[in-house]
Amino acid sequence: MDREEFWKLIDEARATVADPADAEAVAARAAALLATRPPAEIIATEQVLWDRMGDSYRSLLWGGAYVINGGCSDDGFDYFRGWLLLQGREVFEGVVADPDALAGLPAVRAASEDGRELECEAALGIPWDAYRAATGAELPSAAFTVEYADPDGDFDVEDDEERERRLPRLSALYQD
């Protein structure tokens, strides 16, 4: 499993669920699709997933999650990025490059109106669920490493003025 295959897996999962906006359904479908592959490939998927999580570990994106979800813990940021992964490569990479682009996503616009949080813990378990379904065993605990290097530098997600300056469209969308 490499980056390209990972994104193909997510695309196929999104294309074969009734509602691709249902992140839980996309995660379950991705796990089911992955479970049909050889165990070594399933294990390799865990590293690919966490490499994408590392790519998205940016304080400015954390600020976006903070705005959208009305606060954002460490786990909450993981679950938000899990949701973001399940939106597909184009959305994921576009938002990682420009977190303020979240303001243009239909799901974010809808969430701003109804107060729903955007997160999907199940996305982080796709390889685990697939491996368990394929082998009946738990994924090996040393299946991945993760490195976080935040290119945004020091950004206080709770600083309203800085957040509004650095995420103007998203902040405007979530004005009270």
N, CA and C atoms as an extended XYZ file, in Angstrom:
528
Properties=species:S:1:pos:R:3:atomname:S:1:resname:S:1:resid:I:1 pbc="F F F"
N         0.854       -1.175        0.000 N   MET     1
C         0.000        0.000        0.000 CA  MET     1
C         0.895        1.232        0.000 C   MET     1
N         0.648        2.097       -0.943 N   ASP     2
C         1.357        3.370       -0.991 CA  ASP     2
C         0.327        4.500       -0.982 C   ASP     2
N         0.802        5.712       -1.061 N   ARG     3
C        -0.075        6.886       -0.987 CA  ARG     3
C        -1.160        6.847       -2.062 C   ARG     3
N        -0.768        6.524       -3.302 N   GLU     4
C        -1.736        6.488       -4.397 CA  GLU     4
C        -2.819        5.449       -4.148 C   GLU     4
N        -2.415        4.262       -3.711 N   GLU     5
C        -3.378        3.196       -3.433 CA  GLU     5
C        -4.289        3.569       -2.262 C   GLU     5
N        -3.723        4.248       -1.284 N   PHE     6
C        -4.534        4.692       -0.151 CA  PHE     6
C        -5.659        5.599       -0.625 C   PHE     6
N        -5.316        6.578       -1.454 N   TRP     7
C        -6.342        7.503       -1.923 CA  TRP     7
C        -7.344        6.805       -2.828 C   TRP     7
N        -6.914        5.821       -3.593 N   LYS     8
C        -7.861        5.037       -4.400 CA  LYS     8
C        -8.831        4.282       -3.496 C   LYS     8
N        -8.331        3.756       -2.391 N   LEU     9
C        -9.179        3.069       -1.422 CA  LEU     9
C       -10.241        4.014       -0.863 C   LEU     9
N        -9.840        5.203       -0.484 N   ILE    10
C       -10.788        6.186        0.051 CA  ILE    10
C       -11.796        6.577       -1.021 C   ILE    10
N       -11.328        6.807       -2.246 N   ASP    11
C       -12.248        7.159       -3.345 CA  ASP    11
C       -13.267        6.056       -3.590 C   ASP    11
N       -12.803        4.808       -3.604 N   GLU    12
C       -13.718        3.688       -3.832 CA  GLU    12
C       -14.736        3.580       -2.700 C   GLU    12
N       -14.278        3.765       -1.481 N   ALA    13
C       -15.200        3.716       -0.347 CA  ALA    13
C       -16.252        4.818       -0.468 C   ALA    13
N       -15.823        6.017       -0.800 N   ARG    14
C       -16.754        7.141       -0.952 CA  ARG    14
C       -17.759        6.890       -2.074 C   ARG    14
N       -17.288        6.256       -3.146 N   ALA    15
C       -18.142        6.019       -4.314 CA  ALA    15
C       -19.149        4.898       -4.089 C   ALA    15
N       -18.918        4.065       -3.096 N   THR    16
C       -19.769        2.884       -2.924 CA  THR    16
C       -20.615        2.906       -1.655 C   THR    16
N       -20.706        4.049       -1.001 N   VAL    17
C       -21.626        4.191        0.131 CA  VAL    17
C       -22.813        5.041       -0.322 C   VAL    17
N       -23.922        4.884        0.367 N   ALA    18
C       -25.131        5.623       -0.001 CA  ALA    18
C       -24.923        7.136        0.105 C   ALA    18
N       -24.193        7.566        1.137 N   ASP    19
C       -23.974        8.995        1.359 CA  ASP    19
C       -22.504        9.239        1.692 C   ASP    19
N       -21.718        9.730        0.729 N   PRO    20
C       -20.297        9.959        1.006 CA  PRO    20
C       -20.036       11.024        2.072 C   PRO    20
N       -21.061       11.770        2.464 N   ALA    21
C       -20.904       12.727        3.555 CA  ALA    21
C       -20.953       12.032        4.918 C   ALA    21
N       -21.366       10.774        4.940 N   ASP    22
C       -21.428        9.987        6.167 CA  ASP    22
C       -20.053        9.368        6.415 C   ASP    22
N       -19.234       10.070        7.171 N   ALA    23
C       -17.846        9.648        7.382 CA  ALA    23
C       -17.760        8.270        8.029 C   ALA    23
N       -18.662        7.961        8.942 N   GLU    24
C       -18.644        6.646        9.595 CA  GLU    24
C       -18.870        5.539        8.554 C   GLU    24
N       -19.792        5.763        7.626 N   ALA    25
C       -20.063        4.773        6.578 CA  ALA    25
C       -18.863        4.636        5.643 C   ALA    25
N       -18.229        5.743        5.321 N   VAL    26
C       -17.042        5.704        4.451 CA  VAL    26
C       -15.927        4.928        5.145 C   VAL    26
N       -15.720        5.177        6.433 N   ALA    27
C       -14.673        4.462        7.178 CA  ALA    27
C       -14.967        2.961        7.208 C   ALA    27
N       -16.210        2.597        7.467 N   ALA    28
C       -16.577        1.174        7.511 CA  ALA    28
C       -16.381        0.521        6.150 C   ALA    28
N       -16.766        1.217        5.095 N   ARG    29
C       -16.607        0.663        3.751 CA  ARG    29
C       -15.125        0.548        3.387 C   ARG    29
N       -14.320        1.538        3.733 N   ALA    30
C       -12.880        1.474        3.452 CA  ALA    30
C       -12.258        0.287        4.173 C   ALA    30
N       -12.653        0.054        5.420 N   ALA    31
C       -12.134       -1.097        6.173 CA  ALA    31
C       -12.550       -2.399        5.511 C   ALA    31
N       -13.794       -2.486        5.048 N   ALA    32
C       -14.272       -3.708        4.389 CA  ALA    32
C       -13.513       -3.955        3.083 C   ALA    32
N       -13.286       -2.912        2.329 N   LEU    33
C       -12.523       -3.055        1.078 CA  LEU    33
C       -11.085       -3.466        1.366 C   LEU    33
N       -10.485       -2.837        2.362 N   LEU    34
C        -9.106       -3.139        2.717 CA  LEU    34
C        -8.969       -4.566        3.230 C   LEU    34
N        -9.984       -5.069        3.901 N   ALA    35
C        -9.938       -6.428        4.472 CA  ALA    35
C        -9.810       -7.510        3.404 C   ALA    35
N       -10.084       -7.168        2.163 N   THR    36
C        -9.958       -8.159        1.075 CA  THR    36
C        -8.527       -8.265        0.558 C   THR    36
N        -7.661       -7.430        1.063 N   ARG    37
C        -6.264       -7.411        0.596 CA  ARG    37
C        -5.391       -8.262        1.509 C   ARG    37
N        -4.190       -8.591        1.053 N   PRO    38
C        -3.284       -9.406        1.877 CA  PRO    38
C        -2.943       -8.707        3.201 C   PRO    38
N        -2.750       -9.477        4.270 N   PRO    39
C        -2.442       -8.890        5.577 CA  PRO    39
C        -1.255       -7.915        5.552 C   PRO    39
N        -0.217       -8.207        4.807 N   ALA    40
C         0.943       -7.303        4.761 CA  ALA    40
C         0.557       -5.938        4.191 C   ALA    40
N        -0.347       -5.941        3.236 N   GLU    41
C        -0.794       -4.677        2.657 CA  GLU    41
C        -1.662       -3.900        3.648 C   GLU    41
N        -2.472       -4.620        4.402 N   ILE    42
C        -3.290       -3.976        5.429 CA  ILE    42
C        -2.386       -3.328        6.476 C   ILE    42
N        -1.372       -4.045        6.905 N   ILE    43
C        -0.427       -3.497        7.885 CA  ILE    43
C         0.245       -2.251        7.324 C   ILE    43
N         0.652       -2.286        6.058 N   ALA    44
C         1.316       -1.137        5.430 CA  ALA    44
C         0.389        0.078        5.362 C   ALA    44
N        -0.894       -0.157        5.276 N   THR    45
C        -1.865        0.935        5.214 CA  THR    45
C        -1.830        1.784        6.479 C   THR    45
N        -1.564        1.144        7.605 N   GLU    46
C        -1.496        1.887        8.869 CA  GLU    46
C        -0.434        2.976        8.800 C   GLU    46
N         0.733        2.661        8.213 N   GLN    47
C         1.784        3.671        8.090 CA  GLN    47
C         1.377        4.775        7.119 C   GLN    47
N         0.775        4.400        6.010 N   VAL    48
C         0.344        5.397        5.028 CA  VAL    48
C        -0.674        6.345        5.662 C   VAL    48
N        -1.629        5.795        6.409 N   LEU    49
C        -2.622        6.622        7.080 CA  LEU    49
C        -1.944        7.598        8.040 C   LEU    49
N        -1.028        7.101        8.853 N   TRP    50
C        -0.387        7.987        9.835 CA  TRP    50
C         0.598        8.956        9.202 C   TRP    50
N         1.103        8.634        8.031 N   ASP    51
C         1.894        9.627        7.296 CA  ASP    51
C         1.008       10.792        6.873 C   ASP    51
N        -0.229       10.501        6.448 N   ARG    52
C        -1.173       11.565        6.091 CA  ARG    52
C        -1.550       12.361        7.346 C   ARG    52
N        -1.703       11.666        8.464 N   MET    53
C        -1.997       12.378        9.704 CA  MET    53
C        -0.841       13.314       10.058 C   MET    53
N         0.382       12.852        9.832 N   GLY    54
C         1.545       13.703       10.070 CA  GLY    54
C         1.559       14.911        9.142 C   GLY    54
N         1.194       14.696        7.879 N   ASP    55
C         1.126       15.803        6.919 CA  ASP    55
C         0.154       16.884        7.380 C   ASP    55
N        -0.910       16.456        8.040 N   SER    56
C        -1.969       17.394        8.412 CA  SER    56
C        -1.826       17.949        9.824 C   SER    56
N        -0.751       17.601       10.504 N   TYR    57
C        -0.547       18.107       11.854 CA  TYR    57
C        -0.003       19.530       11.757 C   TYR    57
N        -0.933       20.471       11.651 N   ARG    58
C        -0.591       21.879       11.483 CA  ARG    58
C        -1.431       22.692       12.449 C   ARG    58
N        -0.794       23.591       13.124 N   SER    59
C        -1.529       24.367       14.124 CA  SER    59
C        -2.623       25.215       13.481 C   SER    59
N        -2.407       25.683       12.266 N   LEU    60
C        -3.433       26.476       11.599 CA  LEU    60
C        -4.662       25.606       11.288 C   LEU    60
N        -4.441       24.354       10.898 N   LEU    61
C        -5.559       23.433       10.683 CA  LEU    61
C        -6.240       23.130       12.020 C   LEU    61
N        -5.448       23.008       13.074 N   TRP    62
C        -6.010       22.807       14.409 CA  TRP    62
C        -6.918       23.996       14.751 C   TRP    62
N        -6.481       25.192       14.389 N   GLY    63
C        -7.319       26.372       14.599 CA  GLY    63
C        -8.634       26.265       13.847 C   GLY    63
N        -8.578       25.722       12.627 N   GLY    64
C        -9.806       25.516       11.862 CA  GLY    64
C       -10.730       24.526       12.547 C   GLY    64
N       -10.170       23.433       13.029 N   ALA    65
C       -10.971       22.440       13.753 CA  ALA    65
C       -11.559       23.061       15.019 C   ALA    65
N       -10.795       23.908       15.670 N   TYR    66
C       -11.238       24.591       16.890 CA  TYR    66
C       -12.465       25.458       16.590 C   TYR    66
N       -12.411       26.184       15.478 N   VAL    67
C       -13.534       27.037       15.098 CA  VAL    67
C       -14.761       26.180       14.777 C   VAL    67
N       -14.584       25.182       13.941 N   ILE    68
C       -15.702       24.363       13.464 CA  ILE    68
C       -16.352       23.585       14.595 C   ILE    68
N       -15.547       22.995       15.457 N   ASN    69
C       -16.074       22.114       16.500 CA  ASN    69
C       -16.268       22.800       17.843 C   ASN    69
N       -16.077       24.098       17.883 N   GLY    70
C       -16.302       24.829       19.131 CA  GLY    70
C       -15.296       24.482       20.209 C   GLY    70
N       -14.068       24.218       19.811 N   GLY    71
C       -12.988       23.782       20.692 CA  GLY    71
C       -12.386       22.525       20.093 C   GLY    71
N       -11.187       22.171       20.538 N   CYS    72
C       -10.552       21.008       19.924 CA  CYS    72
C        -9.408       20.498       20.801 C   CYS    72
N        -9.627       19.332       21.398 N   SER    73
C        -8.599       18.668       22.198 CA  SER    73
C        -7.614       17.948       21.283 C   SER    73
N        -6.593       17.338       21.874 N   ASP    74
C        -5.646       16.532       21.081 CA  ASP    74
C        -6.380       15.428       20.328 C   ASP    74
N        -7.191       14.657       21.045 N   ASP    75
C        -7.947       13.578       20.404 CA  ASP    75
C        -8.927       14.140       19.387 C   ASP    75
N        -9.569       15.233       19.737 N   GLY    76
C       -10.514       15.865       18.824 CA  GLY    76
C        -9.862       16.274       17.519 C   GLY    76
N        -8.612       16.733       17.584 N   PHE    77
C        -7.900       17.108       16.367 CA  PHE    77
C        -7.598       15.864       15.537 C   PHE    77
N        -7.233       14.769       16.176 N   ASP    78
C        -7.042       13.513       15.442 CA  ASP    78
C        -8.327       13.110       14.738 C   ASP    78
N        -9.451       13.183       15.438 N   TYR    79
C       -10.727       12.756       14.864 CA  TYR    79
C       -11.177       13.699       13.748 C   TYR    79
N       -10.880       14.985       13.899 N   PHE    80
C       -11.180       15.939       12.835 CA  PHE    80
C       -10.367       15.608       11.587 C   PHE    80
N        -9.083       15.325       11.777 N   ARG    81
C        -8.241       14.984       10.630 CA  ARG    81
C        -8.644       13.642       10.027 C   ARG    81
N        -9.182       12.735       10.852 N   GLY    82
C        -9.747       11.497       10.322 CA  GLY    82
C       -10.920       11.801        9.407 C   GLY    82
N       -11.801       12.700        9.855 N   TRP    83
C       -12.913       13.136        9.003 CA  TRP    83
C       -12.381       13.737        7.706 C   TRP    83
N       -11.370       14.574        7.830 N   LEU    84
C       -10.807       15.238        6.655 CA  LEU    84
C       -10.230       14.227        5.669 C   LEU    84
N        -9.547       13.204        6.152 N   LEU    85
C        -9.029       12.145        5.272 CA  LEU    85
C       -10.140       11.523        4.441 C   LEU    85
N       -11.281       11.335        5.052 N   LEU    86
C       -12.384       10.654        4.374 CA  LEU    86
C       -13.116       11.541        3.376 C   LEU    86
N       -12.687       12.790        3.263 N   GLN    87
C       -13.260       13.674        2.251 CA  GLN    87
C       -12.571       13.483        0.900 C   GLN    87
N       -11.490       12.716        0.885 N   GLY    88
C       -10.768       12.447       -0.362 CA  GLY    88
C        -9.519       13.295       -0.497 C   GLY    88
N        -8.686       12.864       -1.413 N   ARG    89
C        -7.363       13.470       -1.579 CA  ARG    89
C        -7.414       14.951       -1.930 C   ARG    89
N        -8.249       15.314       -2.887 N   GLU    90
C        -8.278       16.703       -3.337 CA  GLU    90
C        -8.657       17.648       -2.195 C   GLU    90
N        -9.697       17.289       -1.458 N   VAL    91
C       -10.122       18.116       -0.329 CA  VAL    91
C        -9.043       18.110        0.745 C   VAL    91
N        -8.555       16.924        1.101 N   PHE    92
C        -7.549       16.811        2.154 CA  PHE    92
C        -6.326       17.671        1.840 C   PHE    92
N        -5.749       17.476        0.670 N   GLU    93
C        -4.522       18.208        0.328 CA  GLU    93
C        -4.778       19.703        0.174 C   GLU    93
N        -5.942       20.069       -0.350 N   GLY    94
C        -6.267       21.486       -0.480 CA  GLY    94
C        -6.390       22.176        0.865 C   GLY    94
N        -7.030       21.500        1.816 N   VAL    95
C        -7.218       22.082        3.149 CA  VAL    95
C        -5.912       22.079        3.943 C   VAL    95
N        -5.102       21.061        3.783 N   VAL    96
C        -3.806       21.058        4.472 CA  VAL    96
C        -2.955       22.222        3.966 C   VAL    96
N        -3.005       22.487        2.658 N   ALA    97
C        -2.238       23.602        2.089 CA  ALA    97
C        -2.813       24.959        2.498 C   ALA    97
N        -4.136       25.029        2.665 N   ASP    98
C        -4.794       26.284        3.009 CA  ASP    98
C        -5.969       25.986        3.932 C   ASP    98
N        -5.730       25.908        5.244 N   PRO    99
C        -6.807       25.568        6.166 CA  PRO    99
C        -8.022       26.487        6.093 C   PRO    99
N        -7.841       27.719        5.668 N   ASP   100
C        -8.983       28.620        5.546 CA  ASP   100
C        -9.933       28.176        4.435 C   ASP   100
N        -9.455       27.293        3.550 N   ALA   101
C       -10.305       26.740        2.488 CA  ALA   101
C       -11.424       25.874        3.062 C   ALA   101
N       -11.325       25.503        4.337 N   LEU   102
C       -12.420       24.778        4.987 CA  LEU   102
C       -13.735       25.534        4.818 C   LEU   102
N       -13.663       26.850        4.819 N   ALA   103
C       -14.874       27.682        4.729 CA  ALA   103
C       -15.658       27.429        3.448 C   ALA   103
N       -15.011       26.926        2.424 N   GLY   104
C       -15.687       26.676        1.156 CA  GLY   104
C       -16.277       25.286        1.013 C   GLY   104
N       -16.028       24.403        1.983 N   LEU   105
C       -16.542       23.042        1.885 CA  LEU   105
C       -18.023       23.000        2.267 C   LEU   105
N       -18.856       22.343        1.453 N   PRO   106
C       -20.279       22.252        1.778 CA  PRO   106
C       -20.542       21.665        3.168 C   PRO   106
N       -19.790       20.661        3.569 N   ALA   107
C       -19.996       20.049        4.887 CA  ALA   107
C       -19.706       21.046        6.011 C   ALA   107
N       -18.708       21.865        5.825 N   VAL   108
C       -18.360       22.871        6.836 CA  VAL   108
C       -19.421       23.961        6.863 C   VAL   108
N       -19.887       24.367        5.705 N   ARG   109
C       -20.937       25.388        5.653 CA  ARG   109
C       -22.201       24.875        6.347 C   ARG   109
N       -22.557       23.620        6.091 N   ALA   110
C       -23.731       23.031        6.742 CA  ALA   110
C       -23.522       22.932        8.249 C   ALA   110
N       -22.328       22.529        8.665 N   ALA   111
C       -22.026       22.412       10.098 CA  ALA   111
C       -22.087       23.773       10.786 C   ALA   111
N       -21.724       24.823       10.067 N   SER   112
C       -21.783       26.159       10.665 CA  SER   112
C       -23.222       26.572       10.941 C   SER   112
N       -24.149       26.012       10.193 N   GLU   113
C       -25.563       26.355       10.375 CA  GLU   113
C       -26.242       25.512       11.437 C   GLU   113
N       -25.850       24.238       11.538 N   ASP   114
C       -26.561       23.366       12.479 CA  ASP   114
C       -25.753       22.988       13.715 C   ASP   114
N       -24.529       23.489       13.827 N   GLY   115
C       -23.722       23.268       15.026 CA  GLY   115
C       -23.111       21.882       15.148 C   GLY   115
N       -23.186       21.087       14.098 N   ARG   116
C       -22.639       19.726       14.131 CA  ARG   116
C       -21.113       19.779       14.131 C   ARG   116
N       -20.504       18.837       14.857 N   GLU   117
C       -19.053       18.698       14.859 CA  GLU   117
C       -18.633       17.809       13.703 C   GLU   117
N       -17.476       18.091       13.154 N   LEU   118
C       -16.944       17.287       12.052 CA  LEU   118
C       -15.752       16.501       12.584 C   LEU   118
N       -15.963       15.202       12.745 N   GLU   119
C       -14.903       14.323       13.220 CA  GLU   119
C       -15.271       12.883       12.902 C   GLU   119
N       -14.270       12.032       12.845 N   CYS   120
C       -14.515       10.610       12.599 CA  CYS   120
C       -13.381        9.785       13.197 C   CYS   120
N       -13.573        9.353       14.424 N   GLU   121
C       -12.591        8.501       15.084 CA  GLU   121
C       -12.400        7.194       14.326 C   GLU   121
N       -13.465        6.680       13.713 N   ALA   122
C       -13.403        5.399       12.992 CA  ALA   122
C       -12.409        5.432       11.833 C   ALA   122
N       -12.142        6.603       11.279 N   ALA   123
C       -11.176        6.703       10.180 CA  ALA   123
C        -9.801        6.206       10.619 C   ALA   123
N        -9.457        6.468       11.879 N   LEU   124
C        -8.140        6.086       12.380 CA  LEU   124
C        -8.031        4.583       12.600 C   LEU   124
N        -9.162        3.906       12.647 N   GLY   125
C        -9.173        2.470       12.879 CA  GLY   125
C        -9.350        1.637       11.630 C   GLY   125
N        -9.354        2.257       10.453 N   ILE   126
C        -9.579        1.510        9.212 CA  ILE   126
C        -8.636        0.312        9.097 C   ILE   126
N        -7.318        0.489        9.209 N   PRO   127
C        -6.440       -0.684        9.090 CA  PRO   127
C        -6.663       -1.711       10.205 C   PRO   127
N        -6.930       -1.245       11.420 N   TRP   128
C        -7.173       -2.142       12.547 CA  TRP   128
C        -8.402       -2.999       12.292 C   TRP   128
N        -9.483       -2.340       11.857 N   ASP   129
C       -10.716       -3.071       11.597 CA  ASP   129
C       -10.547       -4.040       10.435 C   ASP   129
N        -9.838       -3.606        9.409 N   ALA   130
C        -9.604       -4.473        8.246 CA  ALA   130
C        -8.763       -5.682        8.623 C   ALA   130
N        -7.729       -5.466        9.396 N   TYR   131
C        -6.837       -6.571        9.782 CA  TYR   131
C        -7.588       -7.585       10.648 C   TYR   131
N        -8.386       -7.077       11.564 N   ARG   132
C        -9.169       -7.961       12.432 CA  ARG   132
C       -10.160       -8.776       11.595 C   ARG   132
N       -10.811       -8.128       10.619 N   ALA   133
C       -11.771       -8.827        9.764 CA  ALA   133
C       -11.081       -9.868        8.875 C   ALA   133
N        -9.880       -9.545        8.411 N   ALA   134
C        -9.162      -10.436        7.493 CA  ALA   134
C        -8.484      -11.594        8.207 C   ALA   134
N        -8.003      -11.359        9.423 N   THR   135
C        -7.160      -12.373       10.080 CA  THR   135
C        -7.733      -12.891       11.397 C   THR   135
N        -8.655      -12.158       11.979 N   GLY   136
C        -9.156      -12.515       13.298 CA  GLY   136
C        -8.221      -12.099       14.415 C   GLY   136
N        -7.135      -11.454       14.073 N   ALA   137
C        -6.122      -11.028       15.051 CA  ALA   137
C        -6.056       -9.497       15.090 C   ALA   137
N        -5.351       -8.997       16.092 N   GLU   138
C        -5.122       -7.560       16.202 CA  GLU   138
C        -3.938       -7.152       15.325 C   GLU   138
N        -4.003       -5.969       14.786 N   LEU   139
C        -2.895       -5.423       14.009 CA  LEU   139
C        -1.661       -5.348       14.906 C   LEU   139
N        -0.489       -5.717       14.401 N   PRO   140
C         0.721       -5.627       15.232 CA  PRO   140
C         0.909       -4.204       15.772 C   PRO   140
N         1.274       -4.100       17.029 N   SER   141
C         1.370       -2.785       17.674 CA  SER   141
C         2.472       -1.911       17.094 C   SER   141
N         3.461       -2.481       16.477 N   ALA   142
C         4.549       -1.693       15.898 CA  ALA   142
C         4.342       -1.465       14.404 C   ALA   142
N         3.085       -1.353       13.975 N   ALA   143
C         2.767       -1.246       12.558 CA  ALA   143
C         3.056        0.132       11.974 C   ALA   143
N         3.304        1.120       12.833 N   PHE   144
C         3.531        2.461       12.294 CA  PHE   144
C         4.324        3.315       13.268 C   PHE   144
N         4.876        4.364       12.709 N   THR   145
C         5.462        5.444       13.497 CA  THR   145
C         4.819        6.723       12.987 C   THR   145
N         4.893        7.746       13.768 N   VAL   146
C         4.333        9.019       13.335 CA  VAL   146
C         5.299       10.130       13.716 C   VAL   146
N         5.440       11.057       12.800 N   GLU   147
C         6.282       12.226       13.047 CA  GLU   147
C         5.447       13.466       12.807 C   GLU   147
N         5.508       14.391       13.749 N   TYR   148
C         4.792       15.648       13.613 CA  TYR   148
C         5.792       16.787       13.560 C   TYR   148
N         5.793       17.496       12.456 N   ALA   149
C         6.585       18.711       12.318 CA  ALA   149
C         5.626       19.791       11.838 C   ALA   149
N         5.292       20.715       12.696 N   ASP   150
C         4.292       21.724       12.378 CA  ASP   150
C         4.923       22.895       11.625 C   ASP   150
N         4.660       23.002       10.307 N   PRO   151
C         5.260       24.096        9.536 CA  PRO   151
C         4.625       25.457        9.794 C   PRO   151
N         3.510       25.482       10.529 N   ASP   152
C         2.852       26.758       10.805 CA  ASP   152
C         3.502       27.513       11.955 C   ASP   152
N         4.380       26.848       12.677 N   GLY   153
C         5.009       27.501       13.811 CA  GLY   153
C         4.061       27.640       14.975 C   GLY   153
N         4.372       28.548       15.865 N   ASP   154
C         3.599       28.737       17.081 CA  ASP   154
C         2.333       29.521       16.771 C   ASP   154
N         1.199       28.910       16.997 N   PHE   155
C        -0.091       29.533       16.749 CA  PHE   155
C        -1.016       29.128       17.881 C   PHE   155
N        -1.499       30.078       18.628 N   ASP   156
C        -2.389       29.818       19.751 CA  ASP   156
C        -3.820       29.737       19.224 C   ASP   156
N        -4.364       28.522       19.143 N   VAL   157
C        -5.695       28.340       18.571 CA  VAL   157
C        -6.778       29.038       19.372 C   VAL   157
N        -6.500       29.382       20.627 N   GLU   158
C        -7.491       30.063       21.459 CA  GLU   158
C        -7.402       31.591       21.370 C   GLU   158
N        -6.452       32.100       20.596 N   ASP   159
C        -6.296       33.542       20.417 CA  ASP   159
C        -7.252       33.985       19.297 C   ASP   159
N        -8.395       34.581       19.699 N   ASP   160
C        -9.434       34.957       18.737 CA  ASP   160
C        -8.914       35.891       17.646 C   ASP   160
N        -8.141       36.885       18.019 N   GLU   161
C        -7.647       37.851       17.033 CA  GLU   161
C        -6.723       37.192       16.015 C   GLU   161
N        -5.796       36.384       16.490 N   GLU   162
C        -4.881       35.717       15.562 CA  GLU   162
C        -5.630       34.726       14.671 C   GLU   162
N        -6.568       34.016       15.261 N   ARG   163
C        -7.348       33.048       14.490 CA  ARG   163
C        -8.140       33.773       13.396 C   ARG   163
N        -8.758       34.895       13.737 N   GLU   164
C        -9.512       35.663       12.751 CA  GLU   164
C        -8.606       36.230       11.665 C   GLU   164
N        -7.399       36.590       12.033 N   ARG   165
C        -6.441       37.119       11.049 CA  ARG   165
C        -5.948       36.016       10.121 C   ARG   165
N        -5.663       34.837       10.677 N   ARG   166
C        -5.066       33.753        9.882 CA  ARG   166
C        -6.100       32.852        9.206 C   ARG   166
N        -7.340       32.873        9.700 N   LEU   167
C        -8.431       32.076        9.119 CA  LEU   167
C        -9.642       32.989        8.900 C   LEU   167
N        -9.505       34.018        8.059 N   PRO   168
C       -10.577       35.020        7.960 CA  PRO   168
C       -11.900       34.477        7.418 C   PRO   168
N       -11.874       33.658        6.392 N   ARG   169
C       -13.134       33.159        5.815 CA  ARG   169
C       -13.845       32.217        6.782 C   ARG   169
N       -13.085       31.345        7.403 N   LEU   170
C       -13.664       30.394        8.342 CA  LEU   170
C       -14.199       31.122        9.578 C   LEU   170
N       -13.443       32.083       10.074 N   SER   171
C       -13.887       32.862       11.230 CA  SER   171
C       -15.162       33.627       10.911 C   SER   171
N       -15.237       34.212        9.714 N   ALA   172
C       -16.444       34.944        9.320 CA  ALA   172
C       -17.651       34.012        9.218 C   ALA   172
N       -17.433       32.799        8.738 N   LEU   173
C       -18.513       31.817        8.613 CA  LEU   173
C       -19.082       31.451        9.977 C   LEU   173
N       -18.247       31.433       10.995 N   TYR   174
C       -18.655       31.033       12.333 CA  TYR   174
C       -18.863       32.204       13.290 C   TYR   174
N       -19.047       33.404       12.767 N   GLN   175
C       -19.348       34.549       13.627 CA  GLN   175
C       -20.696       34.335       14.299 C   GLN   175
N       -20.786       34.699       15.558 N   ASP   176
C       -22.069       34.557       16.282 CA  ASP   176
C       -23.070       35.559       15.783 C   ASP   176
